[in-house]
Amino acid sequence: MYARFHRMQDEVIRATLPYPEGRFEGRGIVVCAGGPRLFTCAWVGINMLRRVLGCTLPIQVWYLGPEEMDARMVALLGTLDVECVDAYEVRIGPPARKLGGWECKPYAILHSPFQEVILLDADNVPIVEPTFLFETEAYRETGAVFWPDIGGLAPRSTIWAVCRVPYRQEPPFESGQMVIDKARSWKALALTMHLNEHSDFYYQHMNGDKETFHMAWRMLDQPYGMPPYAPRPLPSLQVIHGLCQHDFQSRVVFQHRTGAKWILRGVNCTIPGFEYHDECMGFLGELAYQWDGRIAGGGSRPLPSDTPTTAGRWFRYVRVSSDERPLELLPDHRVGRGGGRCERRWRVVREGGSPRLEIVGDGFVTCRLARHGDGVWRGRWLHFERMPVELTALSADGDAWIGAGGEPPSAPSTGLIRKAILPRRATMGRR
């Protein structure tokens, strides 16, 4: 069943060249943080490293093209002595079959200038200066340290057969932080990159990128270290918003906000037990003073190539300082492509004599928007982060229509007709 992928794995293992001596040097931190939401998270984490913990390691932030980061954002990180790297520009040289948010992590590790790398997710808030991890006994012995995730891989999980690894009763990887010596891990990193380049297949059998590292290391019998302490969940209202990860002496080193990423224009939840909350909120305030949460010169990704040109069907859906994407509002009041569990249906209601556009999720109203003089519908999410929301009509002929009484576009023209303002280009949301 998996023979074709087994042959490709064997070819990568056989063809990977030895570690290129002299190409990399020194130690550094690598963060992948494209788009408004992850840029905001990275700003908080890097400020913690530089200004609270006193970390002096060089830091690179990797992103995917101008849709994810503009010159203002690069300049802001530059004030923290951070170098920003466009992975798409790097890919002009070393190729990558597929390069998205998760796939960018092994690519950035491989092609960063450092020999020894601490990889941090953008939403990871260190609370101990991490340079000491290079001196731990486990790292010195193996050249790689990973951290455990909660739960486990079941014996019946297909990933064991896909990667031809005998089942092991051991923790899965939580890849929000890792420490890797490329000189000693080169072939395992190359195999990890291969698995991520074929994420359209491998991610069906695992949860994102994290088990690609686990499987690659096990496929090659490559040793690694792992602290023997399970991550401590950071709960709030019976929901896990993050994980605390420990060092080899049980001290909490990282606070990974897996379910509560920072947002610039919205509500950031207070998590019991989360350290340095006030400092992090201060960093957010400083960023909000300098940046509006938007990517200049960017804009929504192009509409699908098979999109009909019916006026009023497609909209630019912006969650300010979080993400944006094209959203399809269908004539029967369903939300088509671009929607999620928070965007299932749409309707227009009257409030004080004025029309309000509501986007409805699974059993709740997600946001309620009012039309402004420039034709843009604006409001705010009513749940979760409560970030500002904008909906701008897109159409081939520049006209957009939403019936004031909720009629579909095929109804008589009793609704609102406005000229659409074509959007700037910006990043597609990840949620």
C-alpha positions in Angstrom: 0.0 0.0 0.0 2.8 2.4 0.9 5.5 1.0 -1.5 5.9 4.1 -3.5 6.6 6.2 -0.4 8.9 3.5 1.0 11.0 3.7 -2.2 11.2 7.5 -1.9 12.3 7.2 1.7 15.0 4.7 0.8 16.2 7.0 -2.0 16.5 10.0 0.3 18.4 8.0 2.9 20.8 6.6 0.2 21.3 9.9 -1.7 21.7 12.4 1.1 25.2 13.8 0.9 27.4 14.0 4.0 27.2 17.1 6.3 28.8 20.0 4.4 31.8 20.9 6.6 32.5 24.6 6.8 29.1 25.7 5.5 27.5 26.4 8.9 28.9 27.8 12.1 27.9 28.9 15.5 24.7 28.7 17.5 21.4 30.5 16.9 17.7 30.6 17.4 15.3 30.1 14.5 11.6 31.1 14.6 9.0 30.6 11.8 6.6 33.5 12.1 4.8 34.7 9.0 1.5 36.6 9.0 0.0 39.1 11.5 -0.9 36.6 14.2 2.4 34.7 14.3 4.4 37.9 13.9 2.6 39.2 17.0 3.4 36.0 18.9 7.1 36.1 17.8 7.3 39.8 18.9 6.3 38.8 22.4 8.6 35.7 22.6 11.7 37.5 21.2 11.2 40.5 23.5 11.1 38.0 26.4 14.4 36.5 25.1 16.1 39.8 24.6 14.8 42.2 27.3 13.8 39.9 30.2 16.0 36.9 29.9 19.1 38.6 28.4 19.6 36.1 25.5 22.3 37.3 23.2 22.2 34.4 20.6 21.6 35.5 17.0 18.0 35.1 16.0 16.5 34.5 12.6 12.7 34.8 11.8 11.7 32.9 8.7 8.6 33.7 6.7 6.9 32.9 3.4 7.1 35.8 1.0 5.7 39.4 1.0 2.2 38.2 1.8 3.5 37.3 5.3 5.8 40.1 6.2 6.5 43.7 5.0 9.3 46.2 5.4 7.7 47.7 8.6 7.6 44.3 10.3 11.2 43.5 9.3 12.3 46.9 10.7 10.5 46.3 14.0 12.2 43.0 14.5 15.5 44.6 13.5 15.3 46.8 16.6 15.6 43.5 18.6 18.7 42.5 16.6 16.7 39.9 14.6 17.4 38.9 10.9 14.3 38.1 8.8 14.6 35.5 6.1 12.1 35.0 3.2 12.0 31.2 2.7 10.7 31.7 -0.8 13.8 33.6 -1.7 16.0 30.9 -0.2 14.1 28.3 -2.2 15.3 29.8 -5.4 18.5 27.9 -4.5 17.8 24.8 -2.4 14.4 23.6 -3.7 11.4 22.3 -1.6 8.5 20.5 -3.2 6.0 22.0 -0.7 6.7 24.8 1.7 3.9 25.9 4.1 3.9 27.0 7.7 4.8 23.6 9.2 7.0 22.5 6.3 9.0 25.7 6.8 10.4 24.5 10.2 12.8 21.8 9.0 13.6 23.9 6.0 14.6 26.8 8.1 16.7 24.6 10.4 18.5 23.1 7.4 19.3 26.3 5.7 19.9 28.7 8.5 23.6 29.7 8.8 23.9 28.1 12.3 25.4 24.7 12.9 23.6 24.4 16.2 20.0 25.5 16.3 17.3 26.1 18.9 14.0 26.0 17.0 11.1 27.9 18.7 7.5 28.1 17.6 6.3 31.7 17.3 3.8 31.2 20.1 6.4 29.9 22.5 7.3 32.1 25.5 10.6 31.1 27.1 10.9 31.9 30.7 14.6 30.7 31.2 17.4 31.9 29.0 17.8 28.8 26.7 21.5 28.9 25.8 22.3 26.4 28.6 20.5 23.7 26.6 23.5 23.3 24.3 25.5 22.3 27.4 23.2 19.6 28.8 24.5 16.1 29.0 21.8 14.7 26.7 22.6 17.2 24.0 26.3 16.7 24.2 25.8 12.9 23.9 23.2 12.8 21.1 23.3 16.2 19.2 19.5 16.6 19.5 17.0 17.3 22.2 13.2 17.0 21.7 10.3 17.5 24.1 7.4 15.2 24.8 3.8 15.9 23.9 0.7 14.9 25.8 -1.0 11.7 24.9 0.7 9.1 22.7 0.7 7.3 19.4 -1.5 4.3 19.4 -0.1 0.9 18.3 -2.7 0.9 15.5 -1.6 4.3 14.1 -0.8 4.0 10.5 2.3 6.1 10.8 4.3 3.2 12.1 3.7 1.2 8.9 4.1 4.2 6.7 7.6 4.9 8.1 8.4 1.2 8.8 9.2 1.9 12.4 8.3 -0.9 14.9 5.8 0.4 17.5 7.4 1.9 20.5 5.6 2.9 23.7 7.2 6.3 24.0 6.0 9.9 24.0 5.2 11.6 20.7 7.2 14.8 19.9 5.9 18.3 20.7 7.8 20.4 18.2 7.3 23.8 19.7 10.9 23.7 20.8 13.9 21.6 19.8 17.7 21.8 19.9 19.7 20.3 17.0 23.3 20.0 16.0 23.1 19.8 12.2 26.6 18.2 12.0 25.4 15.2 13.9 21.8 15.2 12.7 22.2 16.0 9.0 20.8 12.8 7.5 17.8 12.8 9.9 17.1 16.4 9.1 17.2 15.6 5.4 14.7 12.7 5.9 12.5 15.0 8.0 12.5 17.5 5.2 11.5 14.9 2.8 8.5 13.8 4.9 7.4 17.4 5.1 7.8 18.0 1.4 5.3 15.3 1.0 3.0 16.6 3.7 0.0 16.1 1.5 0.5 12.4 2.2 2.3 12.1 5.6 0.1 14.7 7.4 -2.8 12.3 6.8 -1.2 9.9 9.2 0.1 12.3 11.9 -0.6 15.6 13.5 1.3 18.1 11.4 5.1 18.3 11.4 6.0 17.1 14.9 6.0 13.4 14.2 8.0 13.8 11.0 11.0 14.6 13.3 10.1 11.6 15.6 9.8 9.2 12.7 12.9 10.3 10.8 15.0 10.0 13.9 13.6 6.5 14.6 13.9 5.4 11.0 17.6 6.0 11.1 18.1 4.8 14.7 19.4 8.3 15.4 19.8 9.0 19.2 18.2 12.0 20.8 17.6 13.3 24.3 14.3 14.1 25.9 13.5 15.5 29.4 11.7 12.8 31.4 8.9 15.1 32.5 5.6 15.2 30.8 4.4 18.7 29.7 2.2 20.5 32.2 -1.0 21.8 30.6 -2.0 25.4 31.0 -5.8 25.3 31.4 -8.4 28.0 31.6 -12.1 27.2 32.0 -11.4 23.5 31.4 -9.7 24.2 28.1 -6.0 23.6 27.5 -4.5 26.9 26.2 -0.8 25.8 26.4 1.9 23.5 27.6 4.8 24.1 30.0 7.9 22.2 29.0 10.7 21.3 31.5 14.4 20.9 31.4 16.2 17.8 32.6 16.0 19.0 36.2 12.2 19.5 36.1 12.4 23.3 35.8 9.8 24.9 33.5 11.7 26.5 30.6 9.1 27.1 27.9 5.4 28.1 27.9 4.0 27.1 24.6 0.6 28.9 24.0 -0.7 26.3 21.6 -4.4 27.3 22.1 -4.1 30.9 23.1 -1.9 32.7 20.6 -1.3 36.4 21.2 -3.5 38.8 19.3 -2.8 42.5 18.8 -6.3 43.9 18.3 -8.5 41.8 20.5 -8.8 40.0 23.9 -5.9 37.9 25.2 -7.1 35.5 27.8 -5.4 35.3 31.2 -4.2 31.8 31.9 -3.7 30.7 35.5 -0.1 29.7 36.1 1.2 31.5 33.1 4.4 33.4 34.1 5.3 36.9 32.9 1.8 37.7 31.7 2.1 41.4 32.6 5.5 41.7 30.7 4.0 40.0 27.7 1.0 42.4 27.7 3.4 45.3 27.9 5.2 44.1 24.8 1.8 43.8 23.0 1.1 47.4 24.0 4.4 48.6 22.5 3.7 46.7 19.3 0.2 48.2 19.0 1.7 51.7 19.3 4.0 51.0 16.4 2.0 48.8 14.1 -1.6 48.5 13.0 -1.6 44.7 12.5 -1.8 44.8 8.7 0.7 43.8 6.0 1.4 46.7 3.6 1.5 45.8 0.0 0.1 42.4 0.6 -3.5 41.2 0.2 -5.8 38.2 -0.1 -4.6 35.3 -2.0 -6.1 35.0 -5.5 -9.6 33.5 -5.7 -9.7 29.8 -6.9 -9.3 29.5 -10.6 -12.7 28.0 -11.0 -14.5 30.8 -9.2 -17.6 32.1 -11.0 -17.6 35.8 -11.7 -21.0 36.4 -10.1 -21.0 39.8 -8.5 -21.3 39.9 -4.8 -20.4 36.2 -4.3 -16.8 36.6 -3.0 -15.5 38.8 -0.2 -12.3 39.7 1.5 -12.7 38.5 5.1 -10.2 40.1 7.4 -9.8 39.4 11.1 -7.6 42.4 11.9 -4.1 41.5 13.2 -5.0 37.8 12.9 -5.5 36.7 9.3 -7.5 37.2 6.1 -8.9 35.0 3.4 -11.4 35.0 0.5 -14.9 34.1 1.7 -17.7 32.8 -0.5 -21.3 33.9 0.4 -23.7 31.6 -1.5 -27.2 32.7 -2.6 -28.9 30.3 -0.3 -27.2 32.0 2.7 -24.6 29.3 3.2 -20.9 30.2 3.5 -19.0 28.3 0.8 -15.3 28.2 0.3 -13.1 30.0 2.9 -15.5 29.2 5.8 -14.9 27.1 8.9 -16.8 26.1 12.0 -17.2 29.7 12.8 -18.5 30.6 9.4 -21.3 28.4 8.2 -24.1 30.7 7.2 -24.8 34.4 6.6 -27.9 36.6 7.0 -28.9 40.3 7.0 -31.0 41.6 9.9 -32.4 45.0 10.9 -31.0 46.7 14.0 -32.4 50.2 14.7 -33.6 50.5 11.2 -30.1 49.8 9.7 -29.0 46.5 8.1 -26.5 44.3 10.0 -24.7 41.4 8.3 -24.3 38.4 10.6 -22.0 35.5 10.0 -23.2 32.5 11.9 -21.1 29.5 13.1 -22.1 26.2 14.6 -24.9 27.3 16.9 -23.8 30.9 17.5 -23.5 34.3 15.9 -19.8 34.7 15.1 -19.8 38.4 14.2 -22.3 41.2 13.4 -21.1 43.8 10.9 -22.4 47.2 9.8 -21.8 48.8 6.4 -19.7 51.9 6.4 -19.5 54.7 3.9 -16.7 53.2 2.0 -18.7 50.0 1.4 -16.8 47.9 3.8 -18.8 45.9 6.4 -17.1 46.3 9.8 -17.6 44.8 13.3 -16.0 42.5 15.8 -16.0 38.8 16.6 -18.5 38.2 19.4 -16.5 35.2 20.9 -13.0 34.2 21.7 -10.4 36.9 20.9 -13.1 39.5 19.8 -10.8 40.9 17.2 -12.1 43.5 14.7 -13.6 42.1 11.5 -13.9 43.6 8.0 -15.7 42.2 5.0 -15.1 43.8 1.6 -16.9 42.7 -1.6 -14.9 41.4 -4.5 -16.2 40.9 -8.0 -14.9 40.9 -11.5 -16.8 44.1 -12.6 -16.3 45.9 -9.3 -19.9 45.7 -8.1 -21.0 44.0 -4.9 -24.4 43.4 -3.5 -25.8 42.2 -0.2 -29.6 42.4 0.1 -30.5 44.7 3.0 -33.4 42.3 3.9 -31.3 39.2 3.4 -32.5 38.4 -0.2 -30.2 36.3 -2.3 -28.4 38.0 -5.2 -31.0 36.6 -7.7 -33.7 38.6 -6.0 -34.9 42.0 -7.4 -32.4 44.7 -6.8 -33.8 46.2 -3.6 -30.5 45.8 -1.7 -27.4 47.9 -1.3 -25.1 48.4 -4.3 -21.7 49.7 -3.7 -18.4 49.9 -5.6 -15.9 47.3 -4.3 -12.5 48.4 -3.3 -10.0 45.8 -4.5 -7.9 44.7 -1.6 -4.2 44.7 -1.0 -2.5 41.4 -0.9 -2.0 39.8 2.5 -1.6 36.4 4.1 -4.1 33.6 4.2 -5.2 32.8 7.7 -4.0 29.5 9.2 -6.9 28.7 11.4 
